[in-house]
Every structure is written in structure tokens, then in C-alpha cells.
């Protein structure tokens, strides 16, 4: 989770229900292969879920935080706040 790219992905997903892969790639300014690699790592850790959704007859890859991912990210943020706030 400590990778800057993975943190950016988690922070973005924490603010939304789900996001299209292409929109996430664009907002984070990552290449498709790099985002795919980071998403695969997060998915393997149980942090995110990936699904194909139909949008106007086209399958679009969407990514969302899993319940576990949301809990772990909230805990991570709380730990950071505790360190910063002393």
C-alpha cells in the first residue's frame, strides 16, 4: 500500500463508489500497463474489485474499493494522522 501510485489509486477510489479504468488512468496520469499492474497488486491483496459493466452495449472495466480495502485504507489514514498529530 505504500507505493505512491497505489496510495493515489486508493485515495481516489475512497471518494467514489466505482470508477472506469480509463477515467482512473487519466485522472492519475498513469499509463494503462502501469495502472493495470498496480490494480492487479491491489486486487491480489483484496483491496479492490474489478468488474466489467455494460455501458451502452460496451463493456467498460470498473474498479472499486472492496469492503476490506475501505476498512484497511481508513485504518492506514488513521495511523498516519496519529503519527502527524503526535
C-alpha positions in Angstrom: 0.0 0.0 0.0 3.0 2.3 0.5 3.6 2.8 -3.2 2.7 6.4 -4.3 0.7 5.1 -7.2 -1.2 2.6 -5.1 -1.9 5.2 -2.5 -3.2 7.6 -5.2 -5.5 4.8 -6.5 -6.8 4.0 -3.1 -7.4 7.7 -2.2 -9.3 8.2 -5.5 -11.4 5.1 -5.0 -12.1 6.1 -1.4 -14.0 9.1 -2.7 -16.3 7.3 -5.2 -18.5 4.2 -5.5 -16.6 3.0 -8.5 -14.7 4.4 -11.4 -14.0 3.4 -15.0 -10.4 2.2 -15.6 -9.9 4.8 -18.3 -11.1 7.6 -16.1 -8.8 6.5 -13.3 -5.9 6.2 -15.6 -6.5 9.7 -16.9 -7.0 11.3 -13.5 -3.8 9.7 -12.1 -1.8 10.3 -15.3 -0.7 6.7 -15.5 -0.1 4.5 -18.5 -2.6 1.7 -18.9 0.0 -1.0 -18.3 1.2 0.7 -15.1 -2.3 1.1 -13.8 -3.1 -2.5 -14.7 -0.1 -3.6 -12.7 -1.0 -1.6 -9.7 -4.6 -2.7 -9.8 -3.5 -6.3 -10.0 -1.4 -6.0 -6.9 -4.3 -4.3 -5.0 -6.7 -6.9 -6.2 -4.5 -9.7 -5.1 -4.3 -8.1 -1.7 -8.1 -7.9 -1.6 -8.1 -4.1 -1.6 -10.0 -3.6 -4.8 -12.5 -5.3 -7.0 -12.6 -5.2 -10.8 -15.7 -5.7 -12.9 -16.8 -5.3 -16.4 -20.0 -3.2 -16.6 -22.1 -2.7 -19.7 -22.4 1.0 -20.7 -24.4 1.5 -23.9 -23.6 -2.0 -25.1 -19.9 -1.6 -24.5 -18.1 -3.5 -21.7 -16.2 -1.0 -19.5 -13.8 -2.1 -16.8 -14.7 -0.5 -13.5 -12.7 -0.6 -10.3 -13.9 -0.1 -6.7 -12.6 -0.4 -3.2 -13.6 -3.7 -1.6 -15.1 -3.5 1.9 -11.8 -4.8 3.2 -9.9 -2.2 1.2 -12.1 0.6 2.5 -11.5 -0.6 6.1 -7.8 -1.0 5.7 -7.4 2.3 3.9 -9.3 4.1 6.7 -7.1 2.4 9.3 -4.0 3.4 7.3 -5.2 7.1 7.2 -5.9 7.0 11.0 -2.4 5.7 11.6 -0.9 8.5 9.5 -3.0 11.1 11.4 -1.8 9.7 14.7 1.8 10.0 13.6 1.4 13.5 12.2 -0.7 14.7 15.2 1.6 13.1 17.7 
